[in-house]
């Protein structure tokens, strides 16, 4: 007969203990150890290996791993690695209201034109889903092969999925479905882990592509155990400033494609619209010849992006000057300010410094350093940069400019948008010819780059 016992599970990291603790000994979270009742069964008889469990030679395995289902949403397909892999499990996370459900409903409607698709909503009614689908469809008819299920019981969801045999299933969201045989409530670490494992088994056995919506905590991590991200094949984050229209779909894990790939969307009343040329969109409202404005050429995955970096300095009214970063890493900004003060001789100890990346983007690439430093220097000296000048380079602690990757792709993107001069690190060795109409201006140090950008002042 099965015996039950109680263990305490951390809702942040999944650590289990036999006694209650106020603070998790593994991740340090307070009041996260909640009781879970588990059943301890007697030792099961060892089963003999089935025929399908025998080791196989890799050359004898049938099928190819590059088979994908076509997804008409180009930016979504780009982040996934070229399309939807049958039998894959994809987790899409993001802040509330960022557009996760809208994006996946669009994908489900597109895939329904090529086969049966099931959209499971544990949070909204079928009437709400149909209203959103009619708005997204822009007057087109809703595909007849798109099925809707409003259910929270995962056992029933799995039964309906096996009976329907769709090509794609969307679970919105993984925190709201539950297995009735588990005592814990929906959203607990045990429910999220077990539900994800059941859905993973469904995907691998039947070949259906499963998309999971995951909520994000206030710390920015996907709610539930970290093991959830290890179970799935792909983890995508939908990012963006809620006060801006642009959204970035970023891949942080992908077993079938490159990580750090990015797709750009624009949130409209009709849904998530692809941004084919994001660099042009981010620079559309740029004010040329404005002090404190610099153009950086950054890489998001394999895609080069031109973004406007704005810097503003003003005399501080307090004893401790403010350092405010919007869209860039605050520690990286402090490093850049220290290099400007020590290596360039720019007095910033009595200046408040504000840095902003236009468009609500959040960038962390080191190649952004030179543009940030130049924008700050331009504001301090009240000198604008040339309108056709872009900047690429990582700034070291000694004030030197360090080489960056994929420079030819960056230069081609700059040339496409009409930039004729690009400041690059002198240590870069160009293997390919420069794009037509672009002049590379090499600089050994930050001070040399500022002389080029600000006219030798």
HELIX and SHEET records of a PDB file:
HELIX    1   1 UNK A   51  UNK A   53  5                                   3    
HELIX    2   2 UNK A   58  UNK A   60  5                                   3    
HELIX    3   3 UNK A   74  UNK A   80  1                                   7    
HELIX    4   4 UNK A  100  UNK A  112  1                                  13    
HELIX    5   5 UNK A  126  UNK A  136  1                                  11    
HELIX    6   6 UNK A  154  UNK A  164  1                                  11    
HELIX    7   7 UNK A  189  UNK A  206  1                                  18    
HELIX    8   8 UNK A  227  UNK A  231  1                                   5    
HELIX    9   9 UNK A  278  UNK A  282  1                                   5    
HELIX   10  10 UNK A  330  UNK A  342  1                                  13    
HELIX   11  11 UNK A  366  UNK A  368  5                                   3    
HELIX   12  12 UNK A  369  UNK A  381  1                                  13    
HELIX   13  13 UNK A  407  UNK A  416  1                                  10    
HELIX   14  14 UNK A  446  UNK A  453  1                                   8    
SHEET    1   A 3 UNK A  16  UNK A  17  0                                        
SHEET    2   A 3 UNK A   3  UNK A  10 -1                                        
SHEET    3   A 3 UNK A  33  UNK A  40 -1                                        
SHEET    1   B 9 UNK A 146  UNK A 149  0                                        
SHEET    2   B 9 UNK A 117  UNK A 121  1                                        
SHEET    3   B 9 UNK A 168  UNK A 172  1                                        
SHEET    4   B 9 UNK A 209  UNK A 215  1                                        
SHEET    5   B 9 UNK A  89  UNK A  94  1                                        
SHEET    6   B 9 UNK A 234  UNK A 239  1                                        
SHEET    7   B 9 UNK A 246  UNK A 254 -1                                        
SHEET    8   B 9 UNK A 262  UNK A 268 -1                                        
SHEET    9   B 9 UNK A 271  UNK A 274 -1                                        
SHEET    1   C 4 UNK A 293  UNK A 300  0                                        
SHEET    2   C 4 UNK A 303  UNK A 315 -1                                        
SHEET    3   C 4 UNK A 351  UNK A 357 -1                                        
SHEET    4   C 4 UNK A 323  UNK A 326  1                                        
SHEET    1   D 3 UNK A 389  UNK A 391  0                                        
SHEET    2   D 3 UNK A 421  UNK A 425  1                                        
SHEET    3   D 3 UNK A 439  UNK A 443  1                                        
SHEET    1   E 2 UNK A 394  UNK A 395  0                                        
SHEET    2   E 2 UNK A 401  UNK A 402 -1                                        
END                                                                             
